Amino acid sequence: MKGIFIVNSVKKKIIHIYCPDDKVEIISSLCDKHLFTGIVNDYSINNYKDKVFCHYMSSDLSEEKQFYLVQATKYGANVEPLVSYLDATLKYTEVELLHSNYFLHQKSFSILSKKVKQRNKRILDLICAVILLLITWPIALITTIAIKLESPGPVFYKQKRTGRFNKEFFVYKFRSMRNDAEKNGAQWASKNDARVTKVGKFIRKTRIDELPQIINIFKSEMSIVGPRPEREVFISGLEKEIPFYRFRHAVKPGVTGLAQVSYPYGASTEDAIWKHKYDMYYIKHHTFMNDIKILIKTVTVVIFGMGQ
């Protein structure tokens, strides 16, 4: 089956996409969303030079069709997995395209296998935690006093979250809600949540409420940068809606992350999907410099009051 799907945009890049016939509809929908013209399953091309060929679930293609892609590679086409091409173009991962074979053949997840990367990340975590502690202790003291003066209850709030390898731990925060905020059970936090106190609104916006997570970093339960930890009660529902949602637990959760600096506050499944796109991209393309860039963006968010 061959199809041509054109996006209404001034900027159009032509890419040739090869996939099993039963996946054409998914690819069609994808082409409609992005700034490229997708020519799907056209095996009649014989001038390969400088063309972009992307494959999706290529292991399910016939041997003849796989050989066609090999020939294209040999004669000048840029041939790569569609997910990888979109990663480079969009700077996030289209998670609906993920499948088991992709993970088994993907070499980008070096953070999961290279001990030197894990060691360097831990060193960065400890350095940042010490610097944060030295810089922010006066802010933490003022916050403690403000919380005690405004509402009854403890200064700190701890809540079970799911961390690396699905291991649960207690995450620490400055309390930003009323002490009875979840008397009716677990709820999504929302942007204009009525349960949030006046002090809580300010410390959330500036992310001061996250400062006690320095404790979690020292305990090696969290990293300074990574996917935000979520509650198991929500994860069990989200993993039914979002492909490979628990893969985010392959790394330590973070105090800040690519999703937090790239996507606005959200409290719905759709928002969780978008954040997962950025989390997956982060895990696949992690580097020391990317962590530094995310930290710089986080500081910008805090200074200009654009936090959650």
N, C-alpha and C positions, 0 to 999 in steps of 0.2 A: 504494500500500500504506500502510495506517495502522496504528500500533501504540501501545500505552500501556505504559510500563515504569516500575514503581514501586520505589523504593529503600526498604528497611525502616529507617526512621529517623523520630525524632520531628520533626525539622526537614525539611520537604519544600518545595521551591520548584518551581512548575510552569513549565516552559518548553516552547515549541512549536518543534520542530525540523523543518526541511525539507531533504531531501537526495534524491539519485537513489535509485531503488528498490533498486539493487544494493549500496547502502551502509547499508541499514537494520540489517543484522546488526552492523556496526561500532558504529553509534549505540546499538543495544540493549545491547551489552556495556559501552559507556561509561556509560550510564544506571545500569546495575547497580552500578557502582563508586562513584558519587557521590551527594551529598545533594540530589537533585532528582527530580521526576517528569517524565519526558520523554514528550510526546505527539508522535508522529512522523507527518509528512505528512498532517495533518488540514487539508484545504482547505475545510472546510465552515464555518469560523469567520467570522462577520461582525461581531462586536463586538470591535474591535481594541484599544480603549482600555486602557492600562496593562498590556497583555500583553507577554510577552517572546517574540520570534520570533528564532530562530537559524537560520542557513542554513549548509549544508556542501556545497561543490562546486556552488554555485548556477549557475555557468556551464554546467553539464551538465543543468540543468532546462529544460523546454520554455519557450517564450516566454510561454505562458499562465500557467505556474506562477511564472515570474519576475515577471510583471505582478501576480500575487496578492500577492507580497511588497512590491512597490512600493505597492500599495493599502494594505497594512497599515501601511507607514511613513507614508503620507499621513493615515491616520485614527487615529493615536495609539499604535501599537505601537512598542516598542523593538526595532528590527530590526538585527542585527549578525551577523558571522561567528561560528560556534560556537567556533572556536579562540580568538577574542578574548574572548568571554564567559567561557570557562573560564579563560583567563589571569587575568582580573580576579578570578575567584572563587577559584581554586586557588593562584595565585601561582607557577605553573609551567606549562609548555606540554605538552599531550598530543601528543607527537611522532608518534603513529600517525595523527593526523588531518592532518598536514602533506602538502601536495601542491604541484606546481609553480605552479599558478595562484595559490595563496595568496601565494607569495613575489613573484610578478610584480605583484600588486595591493596588497601590504601596504606602508603608508607608515610603519610603526613603526620600520623599520630605519634611523633617521636617523643613527645613529652611523657607518653605512657611507658615507653620502653628504654629510654636513654637515662641512665642514672645520673649522668653529669647535668642534664637539664633539671632533673628533680632536685639535685643538690644546690645548683645555682639559684633555683627558685626559692628554696628554703632559706638560703643566705639572704636573699633580697627581702623575704618576709621578716626575718629577724631584725635586719637593719631598719626597715620601715617601721616596725613595731616599736623599737627603742626610740627612734626619732619622734614618732607620734606621741609617745608617752612623755618625752621631755618637753615637747612643744605645747601639748594640749592639756597638761594636768591642771593649769589654772582655769581653763574653760570647763573642765570636768567638775572642778570644785564649785564653780558658780552654778553650773547646771544642777548639781546635787542640791544646793540650797534652794534654787528656784522650784524644783519639783516638790520638795518637802513643803515649801510655803504655799504652793497652789492647791494641792490635793492630797488627801490621806492615802497611805499605802507605801510600799517599798520604793526606793529610788531606782533600783535595778529591776529589770524584767528578764526572766530567763524562760526559754521556750524550746521544746524539742524540735530539732530540725534533722533532716537526713543529709549526711555528708558522704565522704569518699567511700566507695564500695558498699553504699546503702547503709552504713553504720550511723545510727542516730546519736546525737550529742545535744547538749544544751548550749544554745547561742545566747550571748549576753547583750543587753541593750539598756540604755536609759529608758525608763518608763515614759511613754508618750501618750498613753491612753488612761482613761479612768480605770480604777482598780477592778471594776466589775465589767470590763469591756467584753468578756466572752462568757458571761453568765448563761447565754443561750446557745453556747457551742461555738465551734471554730467558724470564723467568717473571713472572707477575703478582705484585706485592707483596701480602702479606696482613697481617692485623692482628697475629697472633702468629707472624710469620715467624721460623723457626729460624735464618735467616741473619743476623739483626740482632744486633749487639753490645749489651752493656749500656749503653754510652754512647749507641749508636745508638737504643736504645729510648727513652731520655730525650729526646734531641734531636728525635726524630720526634714524640713526644707533645706537646712544647712548640713544635714547628715551628722550632726553632733550625736544623735541617738545611737549611732553605730560605734562610737569610740570604745565602749567596753569590750568590743570584739577583739581588742588588742589581747585580751586574756585568751581568747580562742586561738589566736595566732601563736602565742607562746606555748600553748598546750598542743600545738600541731594539729588542731582540729580544722583550722581554716588557713587560707592563704590570703595575702593582701589583695590579690587579683584572681578572679575565677567566677564561675557561675554562682549566683546568689543561692544560698541554701533554702529549700522549701520544706513545708511540713508534709509528713507522710500522708495525712488525711487528704491533702490536695493532690499529692503526687499519684496516689492510687487512681484518682479520676483522670488526671491529665495524661497518664501513660496510655490510657485507652483511646485518647483523641489525637495524641501527638506521636509520630513515629520515632522510635528509639529515644524516648524522653529520658529514660534512666541512664543513658550513656553519659549524661552530664555528670554522673556520680563517679566517673572514671578518674576524675581529678578532685582535689580539695575544693570546697566552695570558697568564695572570696568575699571580702568586705566590700569591694567594688568589682566591677567587671565590664566587659565590652558591651553587654546588653544594657547595663545601667547608664552608660554614657552615650549610647547610640539610639536608645528607644525611650520615649516618654513614659511617665507613670501609667500603669495599667493594672486592672484587676479583673480580667476575664480570660477565658480560654484562648481567645484570639490574641490577646496580649501575650499570654504565655507561649503561644506558638512563635510569635515574632521574637521574643527573648530567646527562645530555644534556637532559633536560626543563628543569632549572634553567638550564643554559647557554643554551639557546634563548630562554628567558624573559628572561635577562639581556641578550642581544644585542638583542632586540626592544624592551625597555623601559629601555635604558640612560639614566641621567641622572647628573649630577655628584653629586647628593645620594644616589643609590643606591650609588655607589662609596663615599661616606663611611660610609653605614650598614653596608656589607659590611666595611669596615675596622674599624669599632667592634665588630662581631660577632666578627671575627677576633681582636681583642685580648682579648675576653671568653673566647673559646675557649682562647687561649694561657694566660691567667691562671688559669682554672679547670681546666686540664689536660684538655680535652676534644678535643684534636687527634687527628690520624690516627696 
